Amino acid sequence: MKQTYRPGTFLFFLSILAVGETNAETISSHPQPSPTARPSLAGKKSESDSTARPHAAVHSADRATPQSENVVVTAIRHQAGGALEVITQNSLGHYAPGTNPMQMLNQVPGLNFVSDDALGNESWGSNLWMRGFTQAQLGVTLDGVPLGAQEYNTYNGLLANFAITSENIDHITVSDGGGMVATPATTNLGGAIQYFSSDPADRMGGKVSQMFGSRDTFRTFVRFDSGKLNPSGTKFYVSYVRSDQSRWKGSGNQFNQQLNAKLVQPVGESSQISAFFDWDEQAYFSYADQSLDILSSLGQRNDFYYPNYTAAYRAAQGIFPKNLQNYPGATDVSYYDGVTLSSEYLGGLNFDFKLNKHIRWLTTVYGHGSRQWSTWTDPYLPSPNGAPLSELVIQPQTRRFGLTSTVRYRFGRHHFESGVWYENNSNSIGEFMYQEPLLGQGSPINPLANRFGTPFQQNWGMQYNTNTFQFHLEDVFQILASLRLQAGFKSLLVTTHGGAKENDAAYTGQAMLASGSLTSAAPALPHFNALWTFLPHHEVYFDISKNMRAYDYGAYEYGSAWGVTNQQTFQQIHNRLKPETDWDYTIGYRYASKLLSASLDLYHVDFSNRLQSLTSGSIISPVSTLINVGSVTMNGLDAALTVQPVAGLSITNSISYNHSVYGQNVASSGVSYALKGKKVVNYPELMYKARISYAYHGAEAYFDANYISRRYLSYVNDTWVPSYWMTNLGARYRFGNYGLIRDVTVGFNVYNLINTKYVAQMGENGNPLSGDYQSIMSGSPRSYFGSISAGF
């Protein structure tokens, strides 16, 4: 599986050679004493400004505005969040339509998005990592609404691709390090990602896009903009997208449809109210979980039996196909199907009012409802009718409502900000068993139809209610035109009541499952930041912050405090369990001129009370233990260099190094494991990214190559997946306007150009202390996508 070809190497040398050449104009990032918007090329790093709006409505004057058909200009501001990466819609447009917005962040140094499908939209098979932190340890928002960044079977799990269609994103900001104190999140340990939706257009019109590609991929996007409806400027847009594709191995399709709507009502000259709504529905045949042994013995394309019910039926009886007859774990690779269904609703109001020339008030109210179904055939539990297998369905439901409100006050050289966030989250999750038919006496359950009938058994049921309160206060002090300091803190209080409501003791083997209350509290989480422009084009900064992640919860035996084996275990850990916290230290330098831009970030993280899920057993009946592995020490750097030797040509190289090790040994089931000094699981120690792009008139093209080093599967590092290279190619051409038809554009993308065989997702079922486990997923082979779009 390890690739020896290094397609990114030539880009590094090419960029070095190009330094002595002339180049197109770039934008320097000098600090400004006032929030004057300045253009920036996508992907440039800058500090953001205290007047930027990370968690409430963003006024249209501060949004990216098109300067031409080919350039999107984004307002870059200076804010105390460390280096801020800004990705504009123009950059997002290089990707195939329908690509997961998180996958579009993969070119940012220190970020690693993995997925088992080319477009990155299958939630179980994907994950985002930032500087050693998983997506469940980041703060993520959309227009000020906390999305959460959890997997499907834990609370608050509204991922970005479920919340907004990629064409409706105006820009994305990535704040690594400690993130920002104003970000409404209970999960922020290692940074923040903010998605900002585009506003409706001022003129009536819209856009239609059609994408097609490998494995019968077919995606249609339609958006209508009302334009200004009255003298006050009322306007809205509505968009709908529908996509369908077959899986790259096995049978079964993956379907998604989504509706986005947004209405903006200006109030006076500098205020506005906006309303937004999202509905998303997904029905995905998942890919089978694998282990290192499965990959080496059965190959990358080992998958479910679907639609061969007879083969799955016989396998549950112990009658296996020829290739599995001598395989020790034959039953664990003999599932009929696995499907994930979801239905998401998100809506709310943003209020952005300028009260006077010094004070601005921003408030967001929102609501989110979610229903999901994750299904597998279980070859271990027979149906009551005598069939040797049954259908297992895990069904999470979430309902949450919240409010954020912030006041910003500008006084002389000070920019004060104070705000609150409150959210109530009601979550339930249960596991149900449904009867499959006897062979030849009916059709097996079709999960895509979402009609399972009446369960013959409920294995367990969990229910939770969580109240979250956050307060933040900060001051940004512009000491000099070239020197800016910030100090602030946030207070966070998260209380969760709940646990088991249903328990089939004959199935779980436990008289009582976990139930009780846990509180995560931090009265003051400080954040300090400084930015100094010591010479023209040269900036240095530092960032220090303390962060806390509230206790997670979700399914039984899936690695949360309430997911432990029984009530006795919960009581044992209740009083000694502590929430995860860390101190994050970052120092950085950046240079920006007409010829090149360069940046270097050095960071150190001291992680306390790292809570990990230690997993064994089968993936249908896991034995998962929550354990505090103590401290983790992280040291790393991100370095990037971009040169533009001629107009339209850009060459970028970046390297990221992250050395994360556990700080102490652990004991489990009476066995001591030498964990101290071992590297953190699932994240690469070294990443190298190279990209070359060229634009000439209406034509644009790019090629990128990413190197991902070895990643460890087990905590003691005795099992791992090998390094690999990932390459992608894309091009698009804008033909311009033809009468009433505007901006006709065609695009073509190739993902995994050199057809690397590699492991993508890791740890979706937890990680073992030692040895192998069925908790990895293979990445998609080479995939082609073409698209055509036009406005009107």
N, C-alpha and C positions, 0 to 999 in steps of 0.2 A: 504493500500500500504506500510505502514511502516513495516520494518523487525526487529524483536527483536533478531534474531540469530546473534551472533557475531563471525564469523569463523576466524577472524584475531587475536583474543585475545590470543589464545594458542601460536601463533608464537612469540608474544612479550615476554612471559614468557620463551619460549624455547630459545630465543636469550640471555636472561639474564643468564640462567643456563649454556649456552655454553661458556660464557666468560672465565671461569676457565679452559677450555680444551685446548688442543693443536690444531693447525690449519695449513691450507695450506698457502703457502707463498703469501703475498700480496705486493703491490708496494707502497712505500711511495712517497710523492709528494714534495720533497725538491726543492726549486728554484735553477735553474741552470744559471750561468752567460752566458752560450752559449746555442744555440738552439739544444742541443743534444736530440735526440728522446729517450724516455723512455717508457717501456711498462706499460700499465694500464689495470686493469680489467674493463669491461664495467660497467658504472654507477658510477665510482669513480669521486669525484669532485677534480678539481685542478684549479689553475690559468693557463691561457694560456700565451704564450710568444709573445713578440712584433714581432717576425719573423713569427708567424703563419699567414696564408693567408685567412682572412675571406671573401674577396670580389674579389678574382682574381684566376687565375689558381693555383692549388696546385701541386707542383712538385712531381713526383713519389717517390722520396726519402723520402718525408715527409708523405706519406700515410701509412695507416695500412697495414702491411704485414703479411701473414700467417706464423706462426712458427711451426704449426703442423696442423693436420686435425681438431683439436678441439679447438684451441686457436687462437684468432685474437689479434694481438698486435697493439696498436694505439699510435701514437706519441702524447704525452701530453706536452703542452708548457705553459709558463707563459705569460699571456696577461692581459692587464688592463681592463678586462671586468667583474670583480667580479668572483664568483665561476662559473666554466665552467663544465657542465656535458657532458660526452662523451659516446655515445652509439654506439658500434661497430656492424658490420654486424653479428658477432657471436651471439650477444644478439638479434638482429632483427630476426635472423633465428629461434628463439623460437616461433614466432608468426605464425599463419596460413598464407601461401602464399597469397598475395593479400591484406593483411591488410593495411589500410591507414597508411602511415608513421607517421602521427600525433597521431594516436592511440597508436603507439609503444612507445610514450613518456609518457604514462599515469603513469608509475612507478616513474617518476621523482617527487620529493617532490615539492608541490606547483602548479603542472600542473593538469588540469582536462579536459580530452577530452570526449565529449558526442556525441552520435550518435543514430539514430533510427534504424540502422542496425548493425549486429554483426561485420562486417568487417570495418565499418566506412567510406564507400566510397560515400554515398549519400550526395551531397554538401548542399542541403537545410536543411537536418536534422542533421547536425553535426556542432560542434564548439569546439575550443580549448581555454582554459583559463589558464593564467599564473599569479599567485599572484594577482588575481582580475582584470587583464587586459584580454580583449577578443582578439581573433586572429587578429581582425582588428586594434589592438593597439600594435602589435609586429612588429619587423623587421624580414623578412624571405628571405633567399637566397638559390639558388642552384648553386654551383660552381661559386659563385660571381654574379649571375644574380638575381636581385630582383624579387621575386615571387609575392609580395603582399600577403595579408592574408584576403581578403575581401569575402563577400558572393557573390552569383551568379549575383545579379542585381546591383553591383557597380563596379567601374573601377578596373583595375589591378588585377582581380580576378583569378589568376592562382594558385590554391591550389597545395600542394606538390604532392598529388596522381595523379593530372593531368599532372605533369611535369616529373615524373620519376617512373619507376616500382620499387617496394620495393627490388627486388633481385639485382638491379643495384646500390643500395646505399652502399657506402663504410663505412661511419659513419655519425653520426649526432652530432652536438654540440648545447648545450642549454646554453645561457648566460642570467641569470636572472638579476634583478636590472636594471641598465641603459643601458644594452647592450654594444655596442662598437661604437665609433665615426666613424669608417670606414665603418660600415654597410650601404649600399645604401638602404634607406627606408624613405618614407614620413610618416610612420605610427608608428615608434618605440617610444612608451612611456614606455613600461614595460619589455623590454628584446629582445633578438634576437635568432632565430633558424636558423642554417646553415646546409644544406644538401650537402654532398660531394659524387659525383658519383664515382664508381670504375673505374680504368683504365683498358684498354684491357689487357688480359693475354699475357705473353711473348711467350707461346707455343700455337700452333694451337689446338683448341678444342672448347668446349662449354658445355652447360647444358640444360637439359630438365626436366621440373617439371610438375606433374599433381596433381591437387587438386580437391577434391570432398567433398560434405558435405550436411548438412541439406537444405531442400527446393530446391532440385535439383541443388545445386551449382556445377558448373563444370568450372574449370579454367586450361588453358594450357599455359605454359611459355617455350619459346625456345630462347636460346642465342648462337651465334656463335662468337668465337674469332679468329682473323686471325693469331695471333702470330706475331713475328717479321718477316717482309717481306723483309728486306734488312739490310745491315750492319749498317745503320744509326739508325735502331730500329723502323721504321715506323710500326704501328700496329693499329687495329681497332676492334670494336665489333658492332654487330647488334643484337637486341633482339625484340621479338614480343610476346605479351600476349593477350589472349582472354578469357573473363570470362562471365558467364551467371548464373543467379540464379533467383528463384521466390521470391516474397515478403513473409514475415512471417505472414501477414494478408491481406485479400482481394486477388484479382487476379492481374496479370500483372507481367512481369519479369524485371530484371535489367541487362543491357548488357554493356560491356566495352571492347574496344580493344586499344592497345597502342604499339607504335614503339619507341624504343630508339636506338640511334647510337652515337658512339664516336670514333674519330680518334686522335691519339697522334703521334706527330712527334718530337722526341728529337732533340735538337740543341746543338751541342757540348756536354760537360760533365754535365753541370748544368743548362741547359735551355731547354724549350720545347714550342711547339705550339700545341694546341688541338682544335678540332672542335667538336661540339655536335649538336644533332637534336632530337626533340621529337614531336611525333604526337599522340594525344589522342582523342578518340571518346567515348562518353558515352550516353546511352539512358536508363533512369531510370524512371519507374513508381514510383512516390513519394508516401509518406504516408500522410494521411490527417492531417491537423493541428487540434489540439484539445484545449479545455479549461478545467478548473477544473470541471465545471458543466457537460461538455460532458463526462468526465471520470467517474464521480460519477453516472450520470444518464444512460448513454448508454454503458459504459464499455470501456476497453482498446482497444478492437478490432473493434470499430466503424471505418468505412473507406469509401472509394469511392464505388459507385454502380457498377463500371466497372466489367464485361462486360454487365451488365443488363441495356441496354439503355432505355428499356420500363419503368423501375422503376424510372430512373432519369428524364425521360420525364414527367411522371405522377407527380413526386414531384415538378417539375417546374410549373405544373398546380395547385399545392396546394393539390394534392391527395397523401398522404403519407402512407408508410407502417404502420402496426398496432403499432409498437413500437415507432413511431414518431408522431402519431396522436394527442397526448396531450402534446408534447414537445414544449415549447415556441419558441425555435430557430431552428425549423425543417428545414427551408430552408438553414441555414448555415451549415448543415451536410448532404446536399443532392446534392453533386457534383458527376458528372458522372465519371470523371477521373482527374488526375493531373500528368503531365509528364515533366521531365527535359531532354533536349538534349544539348549536347555541342560538339564542335569540336575545338581542340587547336593545335597550331603549335608554337614551340619554337626552336630557333637555334642561334648559335653564335660561336665566336672564343675566346680562351683564349691564351694570350701571357705571358710567364714567362721567363724573360731574366736576367741572372746574368751578369751585365755590367763589374764589377770587384769584387775584394774580399770584397769591402765595400758597393756596390750599387746593388740593385735589382729593376727591373722595371716590373710591372705587369699591364696588360691591358685586359679588357674584352669588346667585342662588341657583341650586341645581338639584336634579334628581336622576337616579339611575336604577333601572331594573334589569335583572339578568336571569335567564333560565338556561341551563345547560344539561346535556345528557352525554355521558361517555360510556360506551358499551363495548364489551368483549364477550365472546363465547367462552364458557368455562368448561374445560374438559375434565375437571375434577369433581364437579357436583352434578349428579344426574337430575333430570326432570322427574316430577311425580308420575308421569305416564310411563316411565321406564326408559326413556331416551337417555343415553349415557352422558349427555351434555346439556347445558342450560345457558341462558343469556343473562349476563351480569350487567346491570345498569347503575352507574353512579350519577346521581342527579343533584347538582348544586343549584341553589336559588339565592339571589341577593337583591335586597331593596335598600337603597341608601338615599339620604337627603342631607344637604349641607349648605353652608353659607360661609363666604369669606368677606371681610370688610376691612378696608385699609384707608388710612388718612395719610397724605403726604403734605409736608409743610416745608416750604423753602424760606429760610431766613438768612440773609447775607450769604456767607460762604458755607452754610450748613444746609443739608437736605435731610430732614427728619422724616421718619416713617414709622408708623405703628399700626398694627392690625391684629385681627382675630380670625380664627377658623373653627367652626363647629360642624361635626358630622355625626349622624346616627346611622348605624349600619346593622341591618338585620339579615342574618345569613343562616341557611339550613342546607344540609347535605346528607343524603341517604344512599344506601346501597341496596338494590332490589334484585331479586332473581325471577326470571320469567321462563316459562316452559317452552322448550323446543319440541318439534314433532318427532314421532317415530319415523324411521326411514321408510319412505314410500307412502306416508300417510299425511301429506300436507307440505306446504312450503315453509321453510324456516323463516324466522322473524326477519323482517326487512327494517333495520333501524332507521334508514333514511325516511321512511314513511312516518316515523315517530308515533307508531301505534303498536304498543307492546302488549296490550291486554291487561289482565289483572295479575300482579305478582303472586307467586305461590309462597314467597318468603321475603322478609326484610331482614337483612343481616345485621344492620346497625343504622342508627340515625343520629345526627348531631345537629344542634341548634345553638346559635350564638346571637348576642346583641352587644354591640360595641358603641360606646360614646367617646368621641375624640374632641379635645379642646386644645387649641394652640394659640399662643400669644407671641408676638414678636415686636421688637423695638430696635431701631438702628439709627445711626447718624453718619452721614458721609460729609466729611469736612474737607473742603477744597482749600488747603493751606496756601498753596501757590498755584499758578497756572500749570505747573509741571508736577505738582505733588498733591496726592489725594489719599486721605486716610479714612478708614471706616471702622466703626465698632458697633456691635449689636449682639443681641441674644434672642433666643426663642425659648418659651416654656411649653412643654408638651405633657399632656395627661391623657392616657388612653386606658379605659377600663372595659374589659370583656367579661360578660357573664354567660355561662352556658356550658355546653358539653353534650354528653349522650342523652338522648331522649328515647331511643329504641335500641334493644340489644337482644339478638337471638343467641342465647348462651350456648345452645348446642352447636352453633356455627362458630362463634368467636372463642368458645372455650373459657369465657370469663363471666363470673357472676355479676359484675358491675363494671361498666366502662367509665372512663374519666369524665368528671363534671366538677365545675367550680368556677371561681372568679380569679382573674389575674389583672393587675394594674401595672402599667409602664408609666413611670413618672420621672420628669427631669425639670426641676424648677428653673434652671438657667443653663442653656447650651450656648456658650459664647462663640463669637465669630469676629475675627480681626482680619483686616486687609489693607494693603498699601500699594499704591501705584506711583512710580516716579519715572518721568520722561527726562533722563539726565542729559541727553543730546538729541538733536533732531533725528527722528526715525528710530531711536533706541529707547526701549522701555524695560524696566525691571519691576517685579511685583512679588509680594509674598501673600500667603493666605493661611490662616490658622483657624481651625474650627473643631468643636466637639459636637458629635451627633449621636442620636439614639434611634434604634429601630424597635418599634413596639412588637409584642408577642404576636406571632402568626397563628392562625388556626385554620382548620379545614377538615379533611376526611380522616376517619379512623385509620390508624396504622400508616399515616403518610407524613410523619415527621414533625408534627407540631406538639406543643405542650399537652393539648387535649387528645392528641393522637397516639399517646402511649398505650401500653397494653391494657391497663386496668386502673380502677380508682385508687388502689393501693400505691401503684407507681406514681400516679399524679400527686397524691398526698406526700409521698417521699420527696419529690422534687419541688413541690409548691413553695416551701419556705426558703429553699436555697437557690431557686431559679432566679436569674437576673437577666434583664433585657440586654441585647447587644449594644455596645457603645464603641466609639472610636475617637481618637484624636487624629486629625489630618493636617499635615504640614506641607505646604507647597511653596516653592520659590521658582520664579520663571523669568525668562528674558525673551524679548522678541525684537526683531528688526524688520522694517518695511520700507522699501524704496521703489523707484520705478523699475529697477532691474530684478529685484528678488525680495522675497520675504522669508524669514527664518525664525524659528522659535525653539526654545529649550525649556522644558519643565522638569524639575527634580522634585520628588515627593517622598514623604515618609508617613506611614500610618501605623499607629499602635491600636490594635483591635483587642477589645476585652469581651469576655463572655461569648465567644463565638459558639453559636448553637448550630449543631449539625445533625442531620438525619442519618443514622447508621442503619443499613438495610440488609436483610437477608431473606431467605424464603423465596417463593415464586412471586411473579409480578401480579398474579391473581390474589394470592394470600400472602402479602409481604409481612415480615416481622420487622417493624421499624421502631427504633429507639432514639429519642431525643437526648443528646448528650452535650454538655458544655465542654468543648475541647480547649477552653481557656483562651489564652492570648494568641494572636497572630501578628507577626511583624511584617510589614510590607515596605520595601524600598524600590523605587523605580524611576524611570525617566521616559519622557516622550520628546523626540526631536524631529523637526520637520523643516524641509527646505523646498521652496517653490521658486523657479526661475521662469521668466517670460522673455526669451531671447529675441523674438520677433512678434509683431502684432498677431494675436490670435493663437499663438503657441504657448502652452503652459506645461511644465514638467515638474512633478512633485515627487519627492522621496521622503518617507518618514520611517522612523524606527522606534519601537517601544520595548522597553525592558522592564519586567516586573518580577522581583524576587520576593515571594510571599511564603513564609514558613510558619508552621505551628510552634507554639512556645512550650508545650509540655506533653508528657506521655499521658495516655488515658487507659482506663480499665473498663472492660465490658464482659459481662457474664463470667467474672472471676479471672479473666485473662488480661494481662497487661500488654499494651501495644506501644512500641517505641515511636510515638508520633512526633516527639520533639525534633525540630530541624527538618521535618519533611515538608515538601512543597504543597501548596494548596491545590485541591483537586479541580479539574475541569477547565482551568484557565492556562493559556500558554505563557511561558516565561519570556518568549521573544516573538515579536511580530515585526515584519518589514512590509511596507506598502509603497508601491510605485504606481504612478499614473501619468500618462501623457495624453494631452487633449489638444485639438486644433480646431479653430473656427475660421471660416473664410466665407464672407457674405452669408448666404443662407445655409451653408453646409457646416456641420459639426461632427467630430468623431473623437473617440477616446479609446484607450487601451489601459487596463490596470492589471497589476499582478500583486497578490498578497501572499506572504509566507507566514504560516502558523506553525510554531514549534510544538514539540511533544507536550501532551496534556496527560495528567495522571488520573486514573480511574479510582484507585484505592487510596485511602488516607495514608497508609504507610509506604505508598509509592512503589509497590511491587508489581503493579499492572498499569499500563499506559497505552495510549493510542499514538501512532507515529505522526511526525510532522508532515506537512503537505503544502503545495503551491496551489493557489486558486487564481485563475485568469478570466477576465471578462472583456468583451469588445462591444462597442456600440457606436451607432451613427444615426444622424437625422438630418433632414433637409427641409427647409422652410421655403415653400414656393411663393408665399405672399398672398395677396388678395386677388380675387376674381369676382368682380361685381359685388353681389351681396354676400358671397362666401369669403371669409377672412382667415388669414394665417393658416393656409393649408400646409400640413406638416406630415411627413412620413418618417418612420423610425425603424431601426433594426437593431436587435440586441442578441448577443450570444453569451450565455452564462456558462461558466466552466469550460472555457474554450479548448483547453488541452485535455479535457475529459479525465480529470483526476479522480481516482477512487479514494475516498476519504471518509472518516467519521466526522459527522457534523455535531448533532446534539449529544450531550453527555449528562448523566446524573438525573434524568427525568424521573427515574424511580428511586432516587437516592444513590449513595455510594457505599461500597463495602469498606470495612476497616482494612481488610487484606483480601487479595485474590480477585477473582472475576465476578461479574454480576450482569444480569440482563437489563442494562440501563444505558445503552448507547444506540444511536440511530445513524444509518449511513446517509451521506449527502447525495444530492441529485446529480446524475450524469449531465453531459453537455445538453443544453436546451437552447432553442431558437425562438425568438419572438419578433413579430413584425406588427406595426401599427400605422394607422392613418387617422388624422384628426383635422377638424376644421371648425372655425367659429362662424357665427352669423349675427 
